[in-house]
Amino acid sequence: MLDALLIVIMQFVLVPLTTLRTIFVVKGQIQKASMLGGVEALIYVISLGIIFSDLSNYLNMIAYAIGYSGGIILGGLVEKKLAIGFRTVNVSVLDKDIELIDMLRYEGFGVTVFEGEGREGNKRYRLDIVVKRSREKELMDLLNVKAPKAFVVAYEPTGFKGGYLVKSMKKASKQKLLKR
């Protein structure tokens, strides 16, 4: 019974680590991914060693499956809480709402405005906003209040070069260094 409990706990640790390792690999943070992978491998070998030492003990196998399933839920919660990375949010509106644009910029969001044309030749405006994932909900809440009829699409960018976001990140990191 103690082995089964240990297996569940190890899976609750292993699977969230796997989730984070995958995120770090996708985001190009290979050193962090490598360190997590080493810990992950150790936990994996220990838990499977316990299971393979007595294949007639079905409780250990069930514990592994339960721990794995629970670990997936836990990993998702951890990933959501950490909110690593950025989102690009495209907001399509019918009118060029200067008040909305200024408010978003005041709140610290980088906003680029494009003018386009709709199906019947009507002008449309697209706001491109790059936001840290940790602030995505805040942005969506503002948009729901200030532009409830807007068409909103969010996706994850794969790289950055220049622009408002890069400048503000560099400025923030310099300020952190000066505080030390």
N, C-alpha and C positions, 0 to 999 in steps of 0.2 A: 504493500500500500504506500509506503514511503517513497519507493522508486517511482510509482505512478505520479505522485504529487510533484516530485522533483522533475519528472519529464514535462508535466504541464507547465511548471514555472520556467523551465528552460525554453520551451516553445514560446511562452509569452515574452521572453527576451529575444529569442532568435528571430522570429518573424518580423517584429518591428525593426530590428537591425538590418534585415534583408531589404525591407522597404526603404530605409534610409540609404543603404549602400547603393541601391538601384537609382535613387534620386541623385545621389552625388555623382555617380557615373554619367548619367544623362546630362547633368549640369557641368561636367568637365572637371569636377573636383576629385581627381583620381587618388590623391594621397589619403584623403578622408575615407574614400570608398575602400581603399586597400586596408587601412587599419580596421575598419568595421568588418571587412571580409575575413581577416585573421581571427577576430573574436567569434565571428559567426561560425567559422569552420570548427573551432574548438568546441563550441557548444553543440554543434551538429554531431561531431564524432562521439562526444560523451553520451548524448541522449540516445543515439543509435546503438552505442556499445551496451548500454543498459538493456535495450530492447532485444538485441541479438544474443545477449547472454542467456536468455530464457525465452525462446520462441513459443513456448506453451503458455506463457503468461499474457493472455489477451487483454488484461486490464492495462498493461503498459502500452500496448498498441492503441487501445481506445484513448488512453491518456494523451498519447502523441497526437492523435487526430483532433481531440478536443482542444489541446494546447495550441495546435497549429491554427485551427479555426478562430479561436479567441485571439491569437497573436495577429491574425490578419485584421481583425477589428481594432485591436490596440494600435497596430502599425498605422492604420488609416487615421485614427484619432491623433496620434503623435505627428504625423505628416501634416495634417490639417492645422494643428496647433503651431507648429514651427513655420508653416507657410513659406517655405524656401523658394526664392526666385521672384519672377515678375510676370505680369499679365499685360497684354496689349488689349485695350478695350476700344472698339470702334462704336461710336454713338452717331446714329443718323437721325437728324432732326429736320423739320420742314422750314424753320426760321433760324436765322443767325441770332441766337440768343446771347447777346454780349454780357448780360447779367450772369447767366449760367457759366459762360467761359471765364469771366473774371473771378467768380466765386470759386470755381475749380482751381484756378491758378493760385488764388489767395490761400486755398487749403493745401497747397503744395504739390498739386498734380501738374505734370507737364502736359499741356494741351496744344495740339496743332490742328488748325481748322482748314478744311478743304471745301471748295464749292463744287457741286456737281449738278447733274441734270437728271430728273426723274423720267419715267416712261412717257408722260405727256408733255415733256419739255419744261416742267416746273423745276425751279431751283431747289436743291437739297443741300444740306450742310453736313459734313462728317467731321466729328471731333475724334482725333486719334489721341489716346491717353495711355501712357505707360505708367503702370502702378506696381508697387511692391505687393506681392500676394497678401502680405499681412494687412494691407490697407484696402484690399479689393472690396470687401463687404462695406466698408465706409463709403467708398466711391459709389457702389451700387445703391446704397441707401440714399445718398445725395441725388443720384439720377432718378430714383423712383419718386422722390418728392418734387424735384425741380423740372424734370422732363419725363413725366409718366408715360407719354405716348411715343417716346424715342424707341428706335430699333437699336438694340444693343447686342454686340457680338464680342466675346472675350476669347482670347487664345494666348498660348504661351510662346513668346519669342525665343529664338534659339541663339541670338547673339546681338551685341550692341557695338556701335562705333559712333562716337561723338554725341552731340545733342545735349539737351537740357539735363537729362537723367544722368549721363556720365559726368557732366560738370558738377552737378549737385552731390553725387557720390564722392567725387574727388575732394570737393570742398569739405564735406562731412568727415572724411577720413583724415584730412589735414588738421581739422579742429580737434579731433580725438588725439592726434599725435601731440599737438601743442598743450593739451591738458595734462599730459603725462609728465 
